[in-house]
Amino acid sequence: MDKLAEIMDWKRKEISTLIRPVNLNDLENIGNRMKTDLSFAEALAIDELSVIAEIKRKSPSAGDIAEGASAVEQARNYLNADADALSILTDKKYFGGQLKDLWEVNDFLGNHQRSIPTLRKDFMVHPVQVLEALEAGARAILLIVRALSENELKSLREAADASGLDCLYEIHELEELEKALNHDPKIIGVNNRDLTRFVTNLEISEELIPQIPNHIIKVSESGIFSPEDAWQVRAVGADAVLCGEALMKAEDVDSFIHEMKGRE
């Protein structure tokens, strides 16, 4: 079994006790109460390269990255460094996150004079996870195209739309791009890491980003270890980068983010 299949198998078992019917009208009512001024897509639709800064304590590929790190303190560092949005890992077994991190970071952002939207980064398989994301204050969810059936993509998108959440459709190859385009995406993320083997190659972004229609926001994910990497994917059309490990380890987060954006 490849690594992604292993993780998805675990995730389906993990949430099996949580599964219950999720009413789209209920999601819409909650979403209307939770709505903020800035959507996730809007935060990325700016003239300069957008930076989605990720809170990630560990990963299957890197092992421990920042064990015991405070999600709120990391969010504070990212906010002060002018990150445009946050990605928060809520998977515990493989990435060291928890849903509590999403709640606490959004509570912190809600009390800050500058607030930015958050993405729930997890292995989504059922609308109940969309409800969890909504209640915790997220403005977007991740949909891994390779791991989901057409029906699952449809039901998760319907739940997200009812909630007022954006969807980041994650792809790694051309066939997945074609599958994602069937769902009229606003945002597509090209994962430079092959989730079956956890090998990273920026050439994946160089190949796929130019093939994504112009009206769609294009994100390059994984393998962004330096400002030069960010510039490399920007040159082929990336509107945003999602960066986790390098930022979690950076001694100067402010300079790292500003350099990725091409600022002096």
N, C-alpha and C positions, 0 to 999 in steps of 0.2 A: 504493500500500500504506500503511495507517495505521501509526502508530508501534509499537503493540503487536504487530501482525502482523510488522513488520520485526524486532522484537526476538526474537519467538518463532521466526521462521525462522532467525535467526542462532544462537539457542540450540540448536535441533535439530541444526544443522550442527556446532556447537562440541562437543557431547557425543557425536557419532556414533561417534567412535573409542573412547569409553569404554563404550559399551553392551555389556552381557553379561547372561546370565541371573542373576537375583537370587533366591535361595532364601529363602522366608519363615521357615523354621526357623532358618536361619543368622542372619537379622535378629533373630529372637526371642532366640537365644542371646547375641548381641552386646548387644542391648538390656537383657537381664537383668544383664549385667556393668556396663553403663554407667548403670543406673538411679540417679537421685538422689531426695532426699527430696521435692522440690517440683516438680510438673509445671508446664508453661506455663499450662494452664487454671487450676490452683489458685492460681497467682500473681496471676491477674487477678480471681479471685472473692473480692474483699474489699469492705468497706463503702464506702470512699471511692473516688474515681475512680482507676483504675490507670493508670500511665504506662509505655508501652513506648517506651524511648528508643532511637533508631536511630543506627547508625554508618554514615554515608553521605558519601563524599568528593565526589561529583558526581552529576548526573542530567541526562537529556535536556531537562528543563524549566528547570532552574536553572543549568546549566553547572557550572563548578567551584564547590564549596561549601567544602571544606577540603582542598585538594590536599596530599598528603603527611602527613595527620594520622595519628597512631599509634592503631590500633584499641584497643590495651591501655590507653593513657592516657585515651582517650575513655571506655572502659568504666569505668575507675577513677573518672572524674569523675561518671559517671551513678550508679555504685554509691554513692558518697559522698553523692549528692544524693537518695538514696532512690527511685530508679527501681525499678519492680516487675519488669521484664523488659527484655531487650535484643533489638533486631532488628539483624542484621548482614548487610549487603549482601555477597554473594559473587560478584556479576557484575562482571567487570573492564571489559569494553568500554564499557558504558553508565553504570555507576555507580562505577567505580574501586575495586571491592572484589576480594577474592580468598578462596578457601577457607582459606588460611593465617590470615586474620584470625579466622575462626571457631575454628580450633584454638587460636590464641594467646590469645584472649579467654577461652575455656573453661578453658585451663590456668591463667590468672590467677585466674579465679573459683574454681577448685578448690582454690587455695591461700589463699583469703581466708576469714575467719571468717564473713562473710555472703555467701552465694552466691545468685544469681538465675538463672532459666532464660533460655535464648537461643532465638531464632527464626532459622532459616536463611532469609534473604530472597533469593530467586532465582526464576528462571523454571523451575519444575519440570515436567519432561515424562516422566521415566523413573525407575523405582525405584532405579536405580544412584545417582541423586542423593540419594535418601533414605538409602541406605547411607553415602554420603559425609557427609551431615549427622549421622547417628548416630555414626559414627566420630570426627567432630570435636567431639562433645559437645553438639550441639543438642538441645533438648527439644521443638521444633516445626518444622514446615515451612509454607511458603506455597503455597496452591493458588489460582491465578487462574482463576476459574470460566469467564470469558469465553473464555479461551485454550485450554481443554482439552475434549476430548470426554468423553462419559459413561464410556467404557471407560478413558480415561486417568485420570479422577478416581477411578474404582473401583480401578485397579491401584495408584495412588499412595496411596490411603487404606489399602488392604490392607497395603502395605509399611510405612506409618507405624504402623498398629495393631500389626503384628508387632514393630516396633521399640520400641513404647512411646512413640512421639512423638505429640503433638497436631497437628492440622491447623487452620490458619487459612484458612477459605474466604473469598476476597476477591470482593466483588461491586460492581457500580456501577449496576445497574438491577433492576427488579422481576423480569423474566424470569430473571435470573441468581440471584436469591434463590430462586425456585421450583426452579431446577435444583439449587442447593446443598442445599435441604431434602430432596431425594431421597437424600442421603448421610448423614442423621442427624448433622449437625455439632454439635460442642460450642461452637465459636467461629466467628462470622461477622464479617468486617471489611468495613465499607462504605468503599470508596475514593472520596473526594470528588474525586479527579482522574480525568477521562476519559482512559484510557490510549491511546485512539486519537488524541487531539489534545493531551493533556497540559494541559487547562484544568481549574482547580480551583473548586469551588463547595460550600460547606457545606450548602446546601439539599438536596444528595443525601442526607446523613445525616439531615436533618430529615424527609425523605420516607420513607426506607427503614427506619431503625432502629425506629420504632414498629410496623412490620409484621413484625418478627422475633419469633418466639415467646419468651415470657418465660424459658424454661429455658435458652436459648442465650446465651452471653456475647457482648456486642455491642461491637465496636471501631470507632471512627471513625478513619480513616486519611487522611493528607495534608491540607494546608490548615490545619493547626493552627499558627498563627504567633504566637499570644499566649495568655495564660491565659484571656482572654475567649472566644476560640474554643473552648477546652476546655470552659468552662462552658456555652457555647451548645449543644454536642452532648450534654453531660451532662444538660441540661434536657429533652432528648427521649428519654433512656433509654440513652445510651452508658455502658457499664461501664468502658471503657478508651479511651485515645487512643494512637495511634502517631504519634510526633513525631520528625522527623529534621532537616530543614534548619534550623529555628529553634533547636533545641538545639545543633546543630553550630556555629552562629554566635553563640550566647548568650554574653555576657560573664560572667553569673552563672547558671550551670546550676542551682545549688542553689535559688536564689530562684525561678527559672522553674518548676521542677518542683513546688516546694512551693505556689506560687500556683495552678498548674493543679489541684492536689489540693484547693485551697480551704483550705489551712492558713494560719494567721496568720504 
